[in-house]
Amino acid sequence: MVNRSARAVVGAPDIVVSGDRATIVLPLAIGDVANLGLWQQMLAQRDYGFLTE
């Protein structure tokens, strides 16, 4: 079984304020080089839209 929580390492959140709006920036890093192919496949298929919601 694959440990899915190890696929990404979440950094410290940051809040960026612009006028009356705010955006939370949550840095993600690849957790394991073995999962690099998954991230590349998601990038090629444009499966990162959920990150901007």
N, C-alpha and C positions, 0 to 999 in steps of 0.2 A: 504494500500500500504506500502511496506517495504522501508525504507530509505536505499538504497544500499550504500550510502557514509559513513554510520555509521558501516559498516561491518568490516572495517579495519582502523586503525589509522596509518598514515604514519609518520615515524620519519624523522629526518634531514639526507639528503644524505651525503655520504662520498665518496671520490675518493681515491682508492688504486692503486698506481703505482708500476709496477714491470717491470723493464727493459724498453722496448719501448711500453709497453701496459698499459692501465689503465682500471680499473673496477669501476663502480659506485655501491655502496652498499646503498640500500634503505631499512631501517628497516621497517617491517610491524608488527603490533600487532593486536590482536583480539579486535575489537571495542566494542563488546557487548557480554556478556556471552550467551545471547539468540542465537547468531549466531555460537556458538562453534561447534554445530553439523555439520554445513555446512563446516567448516574448517576441521573437522575430516573426513568427507565424501570425501572431495577433497584430503586429504592426503592418504586415503585408496585407492582411484582410481588413484593415481599418477597424479593428475591434476595440479601440480605446475610447470610443465616444462616451462610455459610461464615466470616464474619469473627469469629464468637464461638466457633468450634471450637478 
